[in-house]
Amino acid sequence: MRTLFIGTAAVRLSDENPARQYWRLEFTPSSVVAGNTGHVFVGRGFVPNGIIGDPNQGDVMNSGATIDEETLFPGDSSVFKGAVYAVADTAGQQCTYDEKNLPTAPAAA
């Protein structure tokens, strides 16, 4: 899990990853980081903008919110495999990001 500070310039949280099994973005609560008073916008496969109500806003997170996706069974295709982006409407919003990959099969002998 890595800690990052998301500001008004979009950041790529993760590149395209066909082996992604799980990903999670948590917007640290303002009770822990007093400056986390803005919104974080998350785009799956596109760069979101930081304007609430705009068609390109992506998913909006308030302080303390979490977005996560996890593979629940073999062949589950619900986890997004493309690039994930985020931007905030206020500078320096602290978040944590975690991602896990599917185990790779051992090479044939």
N, CA, C and O of each residue as an XYZ file, in Angstrom:
436
protein
N       0.846     -1.160      0.000
C       0.000      0.000      0.000
C       0.900      1.235      0.000
O       1.869      1.311      0.756
N       0.571      2.185     -0.844
C       1.385      3.398     -0.891
C       0.522      4.622     -0.581
O      -0.661      4.670     -0.919
N       1.132      5.591      0.059
C       0.468      6.844      0.380
C       0.813      7.846     -0.708
O       1.970      7.958     -1.111
N      -0.187      8.571     -1.180
C       0.053      9.589     -2.189
C      -0.747     10.832     -1.889
O      -1.741     10.791     -1.165
N      -0.311     11.922     -2.445
C      -1.003     13.192     -2.296
C      -1.526     13.584     -3.666
O      -0.753     13.804     -4.599
N      -2.835     13.668     -3.778
C      -3.485     13.968     -5.052
C      -3.881     15.432     -5.038
O      -4.500     15.918     -4.091
N      -3.516     16.124     -6.102
C      -3.813     17.546     -6.212
C      -4.656     17.855     -7.427
O      -5.375     16.996     -7.936
N      -4.563     19.078     -7.883
C      -5.399     19.543     -8.985
C      -4.857     19.139    -10.355
O      -5.503     19.394    -11.370
N      -3.690     18.519    -10.396
C      -3.164     17.927    -11.633
C      -3.388     16.417    -11.538
O      -3.022     15.795    -10.541
N      -3.978     15.840    -12.555
C      -4.307     14.411    -12.542
C      -3.055     13.552    -12.413
O      -1.997     13.887    -12.945
N      -3.195     12.442    -11.697
C      -2.116     11.469    -11.551
C      -2.624     10.101    -11.995
O      -3.803      9.780    -11.850
N      -1.712      9.310    -12.534
C      -2.043      7.933    -12.887
C      -1.732      7.070    -11.676
O      -0.585      6.991    -11.236
N      -2.761      6.424    -11.139
C      -2.566      5.551     -9.984
C      -1.984      4.218    -10.404
O      -1.188      3.624     -9.677
N      -2.382      3.745    -11.582
C      -1.933      2.443    -12.051
C      -2.015      2.378    -13.567
O      -2.937      2.922    -14.175
N      -1.049      1.711    -14.167
C      -1.078      1.459    -15.603
C      -2.058      0.331    -15.905
O      -2.560     -0.330    -14.997
N      -2.320      0.123    -17.178
C      -3.119     -1.031    -17.591
C      -2.450     -2.291    -17.049
O      -1.228     -2.428    -17.111
N      -3.256     -3.208    -16.519
C      -2.693     -4.396    -15.888
C      -3.663     -5.571    -16.057
O      -4.600     -5.705    -15.270
N      -3.458     -6.418    -17.061
C      -4.359     -7.551    -17.286
C      -4.378     -8.559    -16.140
O      -5.315     -9.351    -16.035
N      -3.354     -8.544    -15.275
C      -3.280     -9.496    -14.164
C      -3.880     -8.930    -12.864
O      -3.799     -9.572    -11.817
N      -4.476     -7.739    -12.928
C      -5.000     -7.119    -11.706
C      -6.116     -7.970    -11.107
O      -7.085     -8.315    -11.783
N      -5.962     -8.297     -9.835
C      -6.954     -9.073     -9.102
C      -7.737     -8.174     -8.149
O      -8.889     -8.457     -7.822
N      -7.108     -7.098     -7.711
C      -7.677     -6.255     -6.666
C      -7.052     -4.877     -6.741
O      -5.852     -4.747     -6.986
N      -7.857     -3.849     -6.531
C      -7.312     -2.510     -6.325
C      -8.210     -1.746     -5.374
O      -9.416     -1.983     -5.296
N      -7.577     -0.803     -4.638
C      -8.310     -0.046     -3.617
C      -7.693      1.336     -3.475
O      -6.477      1.476     -3.344
N      -8.547      2.357     -3.502
C      -8.136      3.729     -3.229
C      -8.929      4.205     -2.022
O     -10.160      4.187     -2.034
N      -8.228      4.626     -0.989
C      -8.879      5.142      0.208
C      -8.485      6.602      0.402
O      -7.301      6.937      0.423
N      -9.479      7.460      0.541
C      -9.283      8.881      0.792
C      -9.223      9.035      2.314
O     -10.247      8.937      2.990
N      -8.033      9.276      2.846
C      -7.819      9.340      4.292
C      -8.809     10.326      4.932
O      -8.952     11.451      4.454
N      -9.487      9.915      6.004
C     -10.495     10.780      6.630
C      -9.897     12.084      7.165
O      -8.728     12.126      7.549
N     -10.699     13.135      7.188
C     -10.238     14.426      7.702
C     -10.007     14.369      9.210
O      -9.346     15.251      9.757
N     -10.530     13.362      9.890
C     -10.241     13.204     11.322
C      -8.800     12.738     11.540
O      -8.265     12.872     12.640
N      -8.172     12.191     10.497
C      -6.776     11.757     10.555
C      -5.865     12.818      9.938
O      -4.819     13.148     10.497
N      -6.272     13.351      8.779
C      -5.526     14.411      8.085
C      -6.471     15.593      7.939
O      -7.360     15.582      7.087
N      -6.281     16.606      8.765
C      -7.219     17.731      8.823
C      -7.392     18.446      7.481
O      -8.446     19.029      7.226
N      -6.378     18.408      6.627
C      -6.449     19.104      5.341
C      -7.242     18.377      4.271
O      -7.439     18.916      3.182
N      -7.698     17.171      4.551
C      -8.461     16.405      3.554
C      -9.924     16.861      3.554
O     -10.809     16.169      4.058
N     -10.149     18.029      2.983
C     -11.498     18.608      2.985
C     -12.107     18.706      1.597
O     -13.245     19.154      1.454
N     -11.370     18.295      0.569
C     -11.865     18.405     -0.797
C     -12.538     17.134     -1.281
O     -13.036     16.334     -0.489
N     -12.542     16.965     -2.593
C     -13.076     15.772     -3.252
C     -11.978     15.187     -4.130
O     -11.149     15.920     -4.668
N     -11.975     13.876     -4.271
C     -11.079     13.187     -5.205
C     -11.955     12.535     -6.265
O     -12.957     11.895     -5.948
N     -11.570     12.703     -7.522
C     -12.312     12.181     -8.666
C     -11.488     11.056     -9.296
O     -10.300     11.237     -9.561
N     -12.098      9.910     -9.536
C     -11.396      8.730    -10.038
C     -11.934      8.371    -11.421
O     -13.144      8.273    -11.624
N     -11.015      8.177    -12.368
C     -11.384      7.773    -13.719
C     -10.801      6.420    -14.052
O      -9.608      6.182    -13.863
N     -11.639      5.541    -14.545
C     -11.187      4.221    -15.004
C     -11.039      4.285    -16.521
O     -12.026      4.298    -17.257
N      -9.784      4.324    -16.971
C      -9.526      4.370    -18.406
C      -9.579      5.762    -19.008
O      -9.428      5.902    -20.221
N      -9.790      6.797    -18.205
C      -9.773      8.169    -18.692
C      -9.336      9.088    -17.549
O      -9.442      8.737    -16.374
N      -8.848     10.263    -17.917
C      -8.428     11.240    -16.916
C      -9.650     12.061    -16.522
O     -10.216     12.760    -17.362
N     -10.064     11.988    -15.260
C     -11.235     12.753    -14.832
C     -10.876     14.227    -14.633
O      -9.701     14.585    -14.552
N     -11.898     15.070    -14.556
C     -11.632     16.449    -14.169
C     -12.185     16.676    -12.773
O     -12.945     15.854    -12.263
N     -11.813     17.772    -12.161
C     -12.189     18.025    -10.779
C     -13.383     18.942    -10.625
O     -13.380     19.830     -9.772
N     -14.403     18.739    -11.439
C     -15.590     19.595    -11.378
C     -16.813     18.716    -11.120
O     -17.184     17.892    -11.956
N     -17.430     18.900     -9.961
C     -18.624     18.112     -9.634
C     -19.729     18.438    -10.617
O     -20.004     19.605    -10.894
N     -20.365     17.394    -11.144
C     -21.463     17.550    -12.089
C     -21.039     17.498    -13.544
O     -21.894     17.405    -14.425
N     -19.748     17.555    -13.820
C     -19.264     17.466    -15.189
C     -19.350     16.019    -15.659
O     -19.086     15.111    -14.871
N     -19.714     15.774    -16.924
C     -19.803     14.392    -17.409
C     -18.497     13.606    -17.314
O     -18.524     12.375    -17.288
N     -17.357     14.292    -17.262
C     -16.057     13.617    -17.169
C     -15.494     13.618    -15.756
O     -14.281     13.507    -15.577
N     -16.353     13.741    -14.750
C     -15.851     13.783    -13.377
C     -15.423     12.422    -12.863
O     -14.628     12.360    -11.925
N     -15.906     11.337    -13.428
C     -15.596     10.012    -12.902
C     -16.343      9.776    -11.604
O     -17.407     10.353    -11.379
N     -15.790      8.931    -10.750
C     -16.389      8.657     -9.442
C     -15.868      9.687     -8.445
O     -14.669      9.961     -8.402
N     -16.760     10.254     -7.649
C     -16.386     11.291     -6.686
C     -16.253     10.680     -5.296
O     -17.116      9.927     -4.846
N     -15.158     11.019     -4.627
C     -14.918     10.538     -3.262
C     -14.864     11.720     -2.306
O     -14.221     12.730     -2.592
N     -15.539     11.590     -1.171
C     -15.410     12.526     -0.066
C     -14.390     11.959      0.909
O     -14.033     10.783      0.828
N     -13.929     12.782      1.818
C     -12.983     12.345      2.837
C     -13.506     11.113      3.568
O     -14.652     11.090      4.016
N     -12.667     10.097      3.684
C     -13.045      8.851      4.353
C     -13.613      7.789      3.430
O     -13.830      6.656      3.860
N     -13.858      8.127      2.174
C     -14.453      7.175      1.231
C     -13.411      6.203      0.677
O     -12.211      6.478      0.680
N     -13.905      5.068      0.205
C     -13.060      4.042     -0.402
C     -13.706      3.539     -1.674
O     -14.923      3.357     -1.733
N     -12.892      3.314     -2.690
C     -13.322      2.617     -3.898
C     -12.430      1.391     -4.008
O     -11.205      1.505     -3.973
N     -13.035      0.227     -4.141
C     -12.224     -0.976     -4.342
C     -12.961     -1.962     -5.228
O     -14.190     -1.980     -5.294
N     -12.182     -2.770     -5.899
C     -12.691     -3.836     -6.758
C     -11.835     -5.065     -6.492
O     -10.613     -4.969     -6.380
N     -12.485     -6.221     -6.392
C     -11.762     -7.452     -6.100
C     -12.358     -8.609     -6.883
O     -13.577     -8.729     -7.006
N     -11.484     -9.462     -7.414
C     -11.911    -10.682     -8.086
C     -12.469    -11.640     -7.046
O     -11.788    -11.975     -6.077
N     -13.705    -12.080     -7.242
C     -14.363    -12.929     -6.253
C     -14.325    -14.410     -6.589
O     -14.484    -15.252     -5.705
N     -14.114    -14.737     -7.869
C     -14.082    -16.132     -8.289
C     -13.258    -16.218     -9.565
O     -13.092    -15.208    -10.250
N     -12.736    -17.397     -9.906
C     -11.938    -17.539    -11.131
C     -12.754    -17.108    -12.354
O     -13.901    -17.521    -12.523
N     -12.161    -16.291    -13.182
C     -12.834    -15.814    -14.379
C     -13.676    -14.574    -14.155
O     -14.288    -14.074    -15.099
N     -13.726    -14.065    -12.933
C     -14.482    -12.847    -12.625
C     -13.879    -11.682    -13.402
O     -12.702    -11.366    -13.235
N     -14.675    -11.052    -14.243
C     -14.163     -9.966    -15.087
C     -14.596     -8.593    -14.578
O     -14.484     -7.610    -15.311
N     -15.085     -8.501    -13.345
C     -15.609     -7.230    -12.853
C     -14.521     -6.245    -12.420
O     -14.797     -5.053    -12.286
N     -13.297     -6.717    -12.201
C     -12.210     -5.817    -11.798
C     -11.683     -5.109    -13.046
O     -11.328     -5.754    -14.033
N     -11.635     -3.775    -12.991
C     -11.154     -2.992    -14.121
C      -9.664     -3.242    -14.323
O      -8.892     -3.181    -13.366
N      -9.248     -3.524    -15.566
C      -7.856     -3.872    -15.867
C      -7.076     -2.733    -16.523
O      -5.863     -2.841    -16.701
N      -7.759     -1.641    -16.884
C      -7.100     -0.523    -17.556
C      -6.432      0.432    -16.574
O      -6.374      0.173    -15.372
N      -5.927      1.546    -17.114
C      -5.269      2.561    -16.291
C      -6.293      3.242    -15.387
O      -7.439      3.461    -15.782
N      -5.864      3.573    -14.169
C      -6.719      4.247    -13.187
C      -6.083      5.605    -12.868
O      -4.892      5.688    -12.568
N      -6.894      6.664    -12.938
C      -6.425      8.026    -12.723
C      -7.192      8.686    -11.587
O      -8.299      8.265    -11.250
N      -6.595      9.730    -10.995
C      -7.284     10.506     -9.972
C      -6.841     11.966    -10.042
O      -5.724     12.277    -10.456
N      -7.748     12.852     -9.626
C      -7.473     14.274     -9.520
C      -8.336     14.794     -8.375
O      -9.383     14.220     -8.074
N      -7.904     15.874     -7.740
C      -8.669     16.456     -6.633
C      -9.051     17.893     -6.973
O      -8.453     18.516     -7.850
N     -10.050     18.404     -6.270
C     -10.422     19.805     -6.461
C      -9.687     20.719     -5.473
O      -9.850     21.939     -5.501
N      -8.884     20.116     -4.608
C      -8.090     20.842     -3.612
C      -6.703     20.191     -3.570
O      -6.588     18.968     -3.650
N      -5.671     20.997     -3.445
C      -4.304     20.458     -3.451
C      -4.033     19.599     -2.228
O      -4.595     19.827     -1.157
N      -3.158     18.602     -2.400
C      -2.611     17.834     -1.293
C      -3.572     16.947     -0.539
O      -3.487     16.856      0.685
N      -4.488     16.289     -1.232
C      -5.421     15.376     -0.572
C      -4.738     14.021     -0.402
O      -4.361     13.391     -1.390
N      -4.576     13.567      0.844
C      -3.843     12.336      1.122
C      -4.733     11.115      0.932
O      -5.841     11.041      1.462
N      -4.220     10.161      0.162
C      -4.920      8.909     -0.107
C      -3.934      7.758      0.011
O      -2.721      7.967      0.039
N      -4.459      6.548      0.078
C      -3.624      5.356     -0.024
C      -4.147      4.518     -1.184
O      -5.352      4.464     -1.434
N      -3.226      3.866     -1.888
C      -3.579      3.029     -3.035
C      -2.903      1.676     -2.885
O      -1.733      1.584     -2.516
N      -3.655      0.639     -3.177
C      -3.123     -0.719     -3.108
C      -3.634     -1.498     -4.311
O      -4.753     -1.281     -4.777
N      -2.813     -2.393     -4.799
C      -3.180     -3.230     -5.946
C      -2.495     -4.575     -5.809
O      -1.341     -4.654     -5.390
N      -3.208     -5.627     -6.163
C      -2.629     -6.978     -6.146
C      -2.911     -7.629     -7.488
O      -3.915     -7.345     -8.143
N      -1.994     -8.514     -7.882
C      -2.117     -9.214     -9.154
C      -2.481    -10.664     -8.961
O      -2.232    -11.242     -7.902
N      -3.069    -11.252     -9.979
C      -3.332    -12.681     -9.967
C      -2.019    -13.431     -9.922
O      -1.043    -12.987    -10.528
N      -1.960    -14.551     -9.226
C      -0.701    -15.318     -9.209
C      -0.386    -15.816    -10.618
O      -1.288    -16.163    -11.381
N       0.874    -15.846    -10.944
C       1.274    -16.334    -12.263
C       1.499    -17.833    -12.197
O       1.970    -18.365    -11.192
N       1.157    -18.498    -13.278
C       1.355    -19.953    -13.351
C       2.838    -20.252    -13.490
O       3.546    -19.518    -14.179
N       3.325    -21.308    -12.856
C       4.743    -21.652    -13.006
C       5.049    -22.031    -14.457
O       4.200    -22.575    -15.164
N       6.253    -21.739    -14.875
C       6.682    -22.050    -16.242
C       6.698    -23.577    -16.430
O       7.050    -24.339    -15.529
N       6.306    -23.975    -17.621
C       6.321    -25.411    -17.942
C       7.764    -25.913    -18.004
O       8.648    -25.210    -18.494
N       7.996    -27.100    -17.518
C       9.348    -27.654    -17.490
C       9.682    -28.314    -18.806
O      10.784    -28.839    -18.971
